[in-house]
Each structure stands twice: as C-alpha cells, then as structure tokens.
Amino acid sequence: MVTIVDYAKRQNAEGEEFFVLILQGGVELVQSQETGNYYATARKASITSTFSEDFCKSLIGHEMPGSVKRIACEAFDYKIKETGETISLSHHWAYQPEGDALDELVHKEEPDVFSESLKKFAAAGV
C-alpha cells in the first residue's frame, strides 16, 4: 500500500500548471553503509494528476494498492537540500500499481500468439 502524503504544483514545458500527488510506501528498515546501524525510512514518488488543488488536498491520507519501486535510469546530478552536497544518481522512484509488473501486463493484455501458432502447426502435422 502507498499513502498520499502531499501534493505539489508543477509546470509543464508549455508553462501550464498542474498538480502531482506525492506517494509514500510503507516503513522499511535500512542498514547504514557507514555505521552499520539500522534506520527507518519510506520510499516516495510523485505521479501527475488532472485534479484541482482543493481535490489534491482532500486526498492526503488516502491509501492505494501498490508500491514505490526503484527504476534504473540515465545518470543525473541531484543536490541534497539539507547539506548542499551534489551526488550522481542512476535511479528514480516510481509508483507501481498492485499486480502491474511488466510481464504480467504483457501476458494479460496480449494473447499468446506464438503458442497458439505452434498448436496449429502441431495439429496440422507441420
């Protein structure tokens, strides 16, 4: 499950404003690479919406099935607000609806044409 914890106003390339919903996954315990101690954290991701600001505000606290997943991407620089340090990242976090893994989508939405063709050839003695 993910929870809508906030929203933010953004602007597209044409200068039009829209709102994104900020989603947060469940609590996870992660071990620090520096100290070896564990700390609690939660993954966050944003998704675009067609909602008004008032409606986005009303959705805070709403839970939805799914999770926040780590997605590999081309490396980019990211500035940490608290420290001012700039780091290079090669991933981002994205919302994934429950049961929406890529291979599940392919098998759900596309018939297995290859297997059906093989069955026809086998039945024809080819």
C-alpha positions in Angstrom: 0.0 0.0 0.0 1.0 3.6 -0.6 -0.4 6.7 1.1 -0.9 10.1 -0.5 1.1 12.3 1.9 1.3 15.6 0.0 0.8 17.3 -3.4 2.8 19.8 -5.3 2.3 22.3 -8.1 4.4 21.8 -11.2 4.7 23.4 -14.6 5.0 21.7 -18.0 7.1 22.7 -21.0 4.3 25.0 -22.3 4.1 26.8 -18.9 0.8 25.2 -17.9 0.4 24.4 -14.2 -0.7 21.0 -12.9 -0.6 19.1 -9.6 1.3 16.0 -8.7 0.4 13.7 -5.8 3.3 12.7 -3.5 3.0 9.0 -2.6 4.8 7.2 0.2 5.3 3.5 0.7 5.4 1.6 3.9 8.1 1.9 6.6 11.4 0.0 5.8 14.4 -0.7 7.9 17.7 0.0 6.1 21.2 -0.6 7.3 23.6 2.3 7.0 26.7 1.6 4.9 28.8 3.9 7.0 27.8 3.0 10.6 26.1 -0.4 10.2 23.2 0.9 12.2 19.6 0.5 11.0 17.3 3.4 10.4 13.6 3.6 9.4 12.7 5.2 6.1 10.0 5.2 3.4 10.2 5.5 -0.3 8.5 8.4 -2.0 7.4 9.0 -5.6 5.2 11.5 -7.4 2.5 11.0 -10.0 0.9 13.5 -12.2 -2.8 14.3 -11.8 -5.7 16.1 -13.5 -7.0 17.2 -10.2 -7.6 20.7 -8.7 -5.5 21.9 -5.8 -8.5 21.5 -3.4 -9.1 17.9 -4.5 -5.4 17.0 -4.2 -5.5 18.5 -0.7 -8.6 16.3 0.2 -6.7 13.2 -0.9 -4.0 13.5 1.7 -4.1 10.4 3.9 -5.8 8.2 1.2 -4.3 4.8 0.7 -4.0 3.0 -2.6 -2.8 -0.5 -3.5 0.7 -0.7 -5.0 4.2 0.2 -4.0 7.1 2.6 -4.8 9.8 0.8 -6.8 13.3 1.7 -7.7 13.7 2.3 -11.5 17.1 2.4 -13.3 17.6 5.5 -15.5 20.4 7.5 -17.1 22.7 9.1 -14.5 21.9 12.6 -13.3 23.1 15.0 -10.6 21.0 15.6 -7.5 21.5 18.2 -4.9 20.7 17.2 -1.3 18.7 20.1 0.2 19.9 19.7 3.8 23.6 19.5 3.1 24.0 21.2 -0.3 26.0 18.2 -1.5 25.6 17.2 -5.1 25.5 13.4 -5.9 25.1 11.4 -9.0 22.1 9.0 -9.2 21.2 6.4 -11.8 17.7 5.6 -10.5 14.5 7.2 -9.5 11.4 6.1 -7.5 8.1 5.4 -9.3 4.6 4.2 -8.3 3.7 0.7 -9.4 0.1 -0.3 -9.0 -0.5 -3.7 -7.3 -0.2 -6.6 -9.8 1.1 -4.4 -12.5 4.5 -6.0 -13.2 5.6 -5.5 -16.8 5.5 -9.2 -17.7 2.1 -9.5 -16.1 0.8 -6.7 -18.3 2.2 -8.3 -21.4 0.5 -11.6 -20.6 -2.8 -10.0 -19.5 -3.2 -7.7 -22.5 -1.6 -9.6 -25.3 -2.8 -13.1 -26.4 0.0 -15.7 -26.6 0.0 -15.7 -30.4 3.3 -17.7 -30.6 1.9 -20.6 -28.6 -1.4 -20.6 -30.5 0.5 -20.7 -33.8 2.6 -23.7 -32.6 -0.5 -25.5 -31.6 -2.0 -25.0 -35.1 1.2 -26.2 -36.8 1.4 -29.3 -34.5 -2.3 -30.1 -35.2 -1.6 -29.8 -38.9 1.4 -32.1 -38.6 3.9 -29.4 -39.6 
